[in-house]
């Protein structure tokens, strides 16, 4: 028994199965991208970003629906977008694993429903969930379940509908990332760190499936603010200094290095906390977990100079920047006209856009 496409809370109807825009909505921005299917393979179509002013979305919850609708309506009109594949905010999703006995297992969904109260602090009647088969043996199914409050899904769907956009599917942001940052067919365990402007998403992937995800309210803006405060410069100037020097250490920029290190070490401690927990706690069956093979970095601030090296040395672990094109480009004669920094920040949108591309 296999339930393909889990974490896509709405299956894609056949008449909508053509590739569409990937739309990554966060508290501070909306990123969009499309891919065009050509005789030579996939090619990048339109892509871009729109700022989301503060106070419209907070921790994934829409708090100013009309303002967000206006932004999406303008985007639809400017880019002539009809259909989008979008992600749900990680902060509002509950992810857990269940072992279900095969004996008498006539309806997997009903069995999961009976277990929702043990794992989700929201009444089952107010939850929408989906699942995927993780593994099975002679006696049991292991399923990975993703549950979301109906109110969250309805708030996003209402915004899309009011904006005139069709949404064939909503899925987990982390699963969209897996589609591009983990090599197809890779069954090892990896940690994905999405280091963005305002927040950092931390996910653990096993056999290509997200088995853990969390979000911390720390990102690149925090580092810029530290420089701004310490050097008494504008935010714009602080951002330039952060990008130019990063975590390089020499006599000329010793003070910048120390300032950034104070912030980066906090982020590292959060990453390391979940890394250690994974390796020191048994799984749901009481067995040792497979070790994390590497940490994969993505997000707009993940290519901060020296960041990957700092994590690798301090955590004694393989750390690398994501290659978002590894599962997409079939030939070496096409190099996307997108910088490394942009490709890292568009990783989620790229994964969404590729959701139904074979």
C-alpha positions in Angstrom: 0.0 0.0 0.0 1.5 3.3 -1.0 0.0 6.8 -0.7 2.0 8.9 -3.2 2.1 12.6 -3.1 1.7 13.1 0.6 1.9 16.6 1.9 0.0 17.7 -1.2 -3.2 18.6 0.5 -5.1 18.8 -2.7 -4.5 16.3 -5.5 -3.9 17.8 -9.0 -6.8 17.3 -11.4 -5.8 16.0 -14.8 -6.9 19.2 -16.6 -4.5 21.2 -14.4 -1.5 18.9 -14.7 0.5 21.3 -16.8 3.5 22.9 -15.0 2.7 26.2 -13.4 4.3 28.9 -11.3 5.9 28.0 -8.0 4.8 30.6 -5.4 6.8 30.8 -2.1 5.0 33.1 0.4 6.8 34.1 3.6 6.3 36.7 6.2 8.5 39.2 4.3 8.3 38.3 0.6 6.6 36.4 -2.3 8.9 34.6 -4.7 7.7 33.1 -8.0 9.2 31.2 -10.8 8.1 29.1 -13.7 9.8 26.5 -15.9 9.2 26.1 -19.6 9.3 22.6 -21.2 11.3 22.7 -24.4 12.7 20.2 -26.8 16.1 20.7 -25.0 14.6 20.2 -21.6 13.4 22.6 -18.9 14.2 26.3 -19.1 13.6 29.1 -16.7 10.7 31.3 -17.6 9.6 34.3 -15.5 10.7 34.7 -12.0 10.8 37.5 -9.5 10.1 38.7 -6.0 7.6 41.0 -4.3 8.1 42.4 -0.8 5.5 41.7 1.8 5.4 44.6 4.3 5.4 43.8 8.0 2.1 43.1 9.6 0.5 41.2 6.8 1.8 37.7 7.6 3.1 36.8 11.0 4.7 33.3 11.7 2.8 32.0 8.7 -0.6 33.3 9.8 -2.3 35.8 7.5 -3.3 38.8 9.7 -4.1 41.4 6.9 -5.9 39.4 4.2 -7.0 42.3 2.1 -3.4 43.7 1.9 -2.1 40.3 0.8 -4.9 39.9 -1.7 -3.9 43.2 -3.2 -0.3 42.1 -3.6 -1.3 38.8 -5.2 -3.8 40.5 -7.5 -1.1 42.9 -8.8 1.3 40.0 -9.3 -1.4 38.0 -11.3 -2.1 41.0 -13.5 1.6 41.9 -14.1 2.7 38.4 -14.9 -0.5 37.1 -16.3 -0.5 34.1 -13.9 -3.4 31.7 -13.8 -2.3 28.8 -11.7 0.2 28.5 -8.9 1.6 25.8 -6.7 2.1 27.1 -3.2 3.5 26.0 0.1 2.0 26.0 3.6 3.8 27.7 6.5 6.0 25.3 8.4 5.2 27.0 11.7 1.5 25.9 11.4 2.1 22.2 10.4 2.3 19.2 12.7 4.4 16.4 11.4 4.5 12.9 13.1 5.0 9.2 12.4 2.6 6.4 13.3 2.9 2.6 13.3 -0.4 1.0 12.3 -1.1 -2.7 12.5 -1.9 -4.4 9.2 -4.4 -6.7 10.8 -7.8 -5.2 10.4 -6.4 -2.2 8.6 -9.3 -1.5 6.2 -9.1 2.3 6.3 -5.7 3.9 7.0 -7.2 7.4 7.2 -9.7 6.4 9.9 -6.9 4.8 11.9 -4.9 8.0 11.7 -7.9 10.1 12.7 -8.2 8.1 15.9 -4.6 9.0 16.8 -4.7 12.8 15.9 -5.5 13.9 19.5 -2.3 12.3 20.7 -0.1 14.3 18.4 -1.9 17.5 17.5 -3.1 20.1 20.0 -6.1 21.0 17.8 -9.4 19.2 17.8 -9.5 16.5 15.1 -12.6 18.1 13.5 -10.5 21.2 12.9 -7.7 19.4 11.2 -6.9 18.4 7.6 -4.2 15.8 7.2 -2.4 13.7 4.6 0.0 10.9 4.9 2.6 8.8 3.1 3.9 5.3 3.6 7.4 5.5 5.3 8.1 1.8 5.4 6.3 -1.5 6.2 7.0 -5.0 7.5 4.8 -8.2 7.8 2.8 -6.8 10.6 2.8 -3.0 10.4 2.6 0.1 8.3 4.8 3.1 9.2 3.2 6.2 8.0 4.4 9.8 8.1 1.5 12.2 8.8 1.3 15.9 8.1 -1.6 17.8 9.8 -2.7 21.4 9.3 -5.5 23.4 11.0 -8.4 23.9 8.5 -8.4 27.6 9.4 -4.9 28.0 8.0 -5.6 26.2 4.7 -8.9 28.1 4.3 -7.2 31.4 4.9 -4.7 30.8 2.2 -7.2 29.3 -0.3 -9.5 32.3 0.3 -6.7 34.7 -0.5 -5.9 32.8 -3.7 -9.5 32.6 -4.8 -10.1 36.3 -4.1 -6.9 37.1 -6.1 -8.2 35.1 -9.1 -5.5 32.4 -8.8 -6.1 28.7 -9.2 -4.2 26.5 -6.7 -4.0 22.8 -7.7 -2.0 21.9 -4.6 -0.6 23.1 -1.3 2.3 21.3 0.1 5.0 21.5 2.8 7.7 24.0 2.2 10.3 21.5 3.3 9.1 18.8 0.9 9.3 21.2 -2.0 12.9 21.9 -0.9 13.8 18.2 -0.9 12.7 18.0 -4.5 15.6 20.3 -5.5 18.3 20.2 -2.8 18.5 16.4 -2.3 19.7 14.4 -5.3 17.0 12.2 -6.8 17.2 8.7 -5.5 19.3 9.6 -2.5 18.1 7.6 0.5 20.5 8.9 3.1 19.6 11.1 6.0 20.3 14.8 5.6 19.6 18.0 7.4 18.4 20.9 5.4 18.9 24.4 6.8 17.0 27.2 5.0 18.7 30.3 6.3 16.5 33.2 5.2 16.1 36.8 6.0 13.9 36.6 9.1 13.8 33.0 10.0 15.6 29.7 9.6 13.9 26.4 8.7 15.5 23.2 9.9 14.4 19.9 8.4 15.6 16.3 8.5 15.1 14.1 5.5 15.2 10.3 5.4 14.7 8.4 2.1 13.6 11.6 0.4 10.9 12.2 3.0 10.7 15.0 5.6 10.5 13.4 9.0 11.2 16.5 11.1 10.8 20.2 10.6 11.0 23.3 12.8 11.4 27.0 12.4 13.5 29.5 14.4 13.0 33.2 14.4 16.5 34.1 13.4 17.9 35.0 10.0 20.2 37.2 8.0 18.4 40.4 9.0 19.5 39.7 12.6 23.2 39.7 11.5 22.7 42.9 9.5 21.1 44.5 12.6 24.1 43.5 14.7 26.5 45.3 12.3 24.1 48.3 12.0 24.1 48.7 15.8 27.7 48.0 16.5 29.1 50.2 13.7 26.4 52.8 13.8 25.7 52.7 10.1 22.5 52.5 8.0 20.8 49.1 7.5 21.8 49.3 3.8 25.4 49.9 4.6 25.4 47.2 7.2 24.0 44.7 4.6 26.8 45.6 2.2 29.4 45.1 4.9 27.9 41.7 5.8 28.0 40.5 2.2 31.5 41.9 1.5 33.3 40.5 4.5 31.2 37.7 6.0 33.1 35.4 8.3 36.5 36.1 6.9 39.0 36.8 9.7 41.9 39.2 9.3 43.3 42.3 10.9 41.2 44.6 8.7 37.8 43.2 9.5 38.4 41.6 12.9 35.5 43.6 14.5 33.0 42.6 11.7 34.0 39.0 12.1 33.5 39.1 15.9 30.1 40.9 15.5 28.8 38.4 12.9 30.2 35.4 14.9 28.0 36.5 17.9 24.9 36.1 15.8 25.9 33.1 13.7 26.9 31.2 16.8 23.3 31.5 18.1 22.0 30.1 14.8 24.6 27.3 15.0 23.5 26.4 18.5 19.9 25.9 17.4 21.0 23.8 14.4 23.3 21.7 16.6 20.6 21.2 19.2 18.4 19.4 16.7 21.4 17.6 15.2 22.4 16.2 18.6 18.8 15.3 19.5 18.5 13.2 16.3 21.6 11.2 17.1 21.0 10.7 20.8 17.3 9.7 20.8 15.8 6.4 19.5 13.2 6.4 16.8 9.6 5.5 17.3 10.5 1.8 17.3 13.2 2.2 20.0 16.0 1.8 17.4 19.0 3.9 16.7 18.5 6.5 14.0 20.6 6.5 10.8 23.2 9.3 11.2 22.8 12.5 9.3 25.2 12.3 6.4 25.4 16.0 5.5 23.9 19.4 6.2 22.6 21.2 3.1 22.3 25.0 3.2 19.8 27.0 1.2 18.0 30.3 1.6 19.1 33.8 0.7 21.7 34.3 3.5 23.1 30.8 3.4 26.0 31.8 1.1 27.3 34.3 3.7 31.1 34.1 3.2 32.5 31.5 5.6 29.1 30.3 7.0 29.3 26.8 5.6 32.9 26.4 6.7 32.1 27.7 10.2 29.3 25.2 10.6 31.4 22.3 9.2 34.3 23.0 11.6 32.3 23.7 14.7 29.9 20.8 14.2 32.5 18.4 12.7 30.0 17.6 10.0 29.9 17.8 6.2 28.2 21.1 5.2 27.5 22.2 1.7 25.6 24.8 -0.3 22.6 23.3 -2.1 22.8 22.7 -5.9 19.2 23.5 -6.8 19.8 22.5 -10.5 21.0 19.0 -9.9 17.6 17.3 -10.5 16.5 19.7 -13.2 19.0 20.3 -15.9 19.7 17.4 -18.1 22.5 18.8 -20.1 25.6 21.0 -19.5 24.9 23.3 -22.4 22.4 25.4 -20.5 23.4 27.5 -17.6 20.4 29.4 -15.9 20.8 33.1 -15.9 20.5 33.2 -12.1 23.1 34.0 -9.5 24.1 31.4 -6.9 22.5 33.7 -4.2 19.3 33.9 -6.1 19.1 30.2 -6.8 19.5 29.5 -3.1 16.8 32.0 -2.1 14.4 30.6 -4.8 14.9 27.0 -3.8 11.4 26.6 -2.3 9.7 28.3 -5.3 11.7 26.1 -7.7 10.7 22.9 -5.8 7.0 24.0 -5.9 7.1 24.8 -9.7 8.6 21.3 -10.3 5.9 19.5 -8.3 4.3 17.8 -11.3 7.1 18.0 -13.9 8.1 14.4 -14.8 
